[in-house]
Amino acid sequence: MLKKLYISLIILCGLQLYQSKKTGLDNIRIRAIGFYLTRMFPDGLSYVCENGVASRESEYARRSFMYTSKYGFYLSDIGIFGNYINYGAFFVIGVIGLLWKVFKTQIEHSFNHLKYFFMVVLLTLSTGRGFSESELIVVVCLALYLLDVSSYFIRNQPEITN
């Protein structure tokens, strides 16, 4: 069922893009991703580590504000790519690993709604702030705890013999 839901959402998104009058390259998010990936990294090491989050009085914050004002590019609009620019490749690898582990973990059927929650997070990674939202961090930690408890009970269930 989850697979059918995911496929239908992909098809609907594809139809929406097809019906749009703009081409993919005119999309503000695509242009912002290209801009930030090519202009915001001061050196090669920043591609792996991070740029960091702009503080109020730093040169990086002034440049980021200038780009936002001039071009209308916001890091919060480009989802996981904005997280990559702020927090680096290790953060993105961690998010992908976490989601992989969540979907591979066997849990009780009564906890399937938690996997649906992570499916929504996965679907919104390209447009939202994702795992860097302070409110979402608490919810993700609680959901991961419940998944872990459910997985523990499945692995340690005593077998009933007659």
C-alpha positions in Angstrom: 0.0 0.0 0.0 2.8 2.4 0.9 4.5 1.7 -2.4 1.3 2.4 -4.3 0.8 5.7 -2.5 4.4 6.7 -3.2 4.1 5.9 -6.9 0.8 7.7 -7.2 2.3 10.8 -5.6 5.3 10.7 -8.0 2.9 10.4 -10.9 0.8 13.4 -9.7 4.0 15.5 -9.2 5.1 14.5 -12.7 1.7 15.5 -14.2 1.9 18.8 -12.4 5.3 19.5 -13.8 4.1 18.5 -17.3 1.1 20.9 -17.1 3.2 23.8 -15.9 4.0 26.4 -18.5 7.5 26.9 -17.1 10.3 24.6 -18.0 12.4 23.0 -15.2 15.2 25.4 -15.7 13.0 28.4 -15.1 11.9 27.1 -11.7 13.2 29.4 -8.9 14.2 26.4 -6.8 16.3 24.8 -9.6 18.0 28.2 -10.2 18.6 28.7 -6.5 20.2 25.2 -6.1 22.5 25.9 -9.1 23.4 29.3 -7.7 24.2 28.2 -4.2 26.1 25.1 -5.3 28.3 27.1 -7.6 28.8 30.4 -5.8 28.4 29.9 -2.0 31.4 27.6 -1.3 34.6 29.4 -0.5 36.9 26.4 -1.1 36.8 22.7 -2.0 36.7 21.5 1.6 33.4 23.3 2.2 31.7 20.9 -0.2 32.4 18.1 2.2 32.4 19.8 5.6 30.0 22.8 5.6 29.5 26.5 5.1 27.8 26.8 8.5 24.7 28.8 9.4 25.1 32.5 8.8 25.4 34.5 12.0 24.0 38.0 12.1 27.2 40.1 11.6 29.4 37.8 9.5 30.4 38.4 5.9 28.7 35.1 4.9 25.4 36.5 6.4 25.7 39.7 4.4 26.4 37.9 1.2 23.5 35.5 1.8 21.1 38.4 2.6 22.3 40.2 -0.6 21.6 37.1 -2.7 18.2 36.8 -1.1 17.3 40.4 -1.7 18.7 40.6 -5.2 17.7 37.2 -6.7 15.0 35.9 -4.3 16.9 32.8 -3.5 16.3 31.4 0.0 18.2 28.5 1.5 15.0 27.4 3.3 13.3 26.9 -0.1 15.6 24.3 -1.5 15.3 21.7 1.2 18.0 19.1 1.6 20.3 21.1 -0.8 20.0 24.1 1.6 20.9 21.7 4.5 23.8 20.5 2.4 25.1 24.0 1.9 24.8 24.9 5.6 25.7 21.6 7.3 27.8 19.7 4.6 27.8 16.2 3.1 28.1 14.4 6.4 24.7 15.8 7.5 23.1 14.7 4.2 24.6 11.2 4.5 23.3 11.0 8.0 19.8 11.9 7.0 19.8 9.4 4.1 21.2 6.7 6.4 18.6 7.5 9.1 15.8 7.2 6.6 17.2 4.0 5.1 17.3 2.5 8.6 13.8 3.6 9.4 12.3 2.0 6.3 14.3 -1.2 6.7 13.4 -1.7 10.3 10.6 -4.2 11.0 8.0 -2.9 13.4 4.6 -3.9 14.7 1.7 -3.0 12.5 0.2 -0.8 15.1 3.3 1.5 14.6 3.1 1.8 10.8 1.9 5.4 11.1 5.5 6.3 12.2 6.8 5.0 8.9 4.1 7.2 7.1 5.4 10.2 9.1 8.9 9.5 7.8 7.5 9.0 4.3 6.1 12.6 4.5 9.5 13.8 5.7 11.1 12.1 2.8 8.7 13.6 0.3 9.2 17.1 1.6 13.0 16.9 1.8 13.4 18.7 -1.6 11.2 21.7 -0.6 11.2 22.1 3.1 13.9 22.6 5.7 13.6 18.9 6.7 15.7 17.7 9.6 17.1 21.2 10.5 13.7 22.5 11.8 14.0 22.7 15.6 10.4 21.6 16.1 10.9 18.6 13.9 14.0 17.4 15.7 12.0 16.6 18.8 9.3 14.8 16.9 11.9 12.8 14.9 13.6 11.8 18.1 10.3 10.6 19.7 9.3 8.7 16.5 12.8 7.0 16.4 12.4 6.0 20.0 9.0 4.4 19.3 10.3 2.7 16.3 13.2 1.3 18.3 10.9 0.0 21.1 8.6 -1.6 18.5 11.5 -3.2 16.8 12.9 -4.5 20.1 9.6 -6.2 20.9 9.5 -7.9 17.5 13.0 -9.2 17.8 12.5 -10.4 21.4 9.1 -11.9 21.2 8.9 -15.3 22.9 7.7 -18.0 20.7 4.5 -19.6 21.9 4.5 -23.4 21.7 1.6 -25.7 22.5 
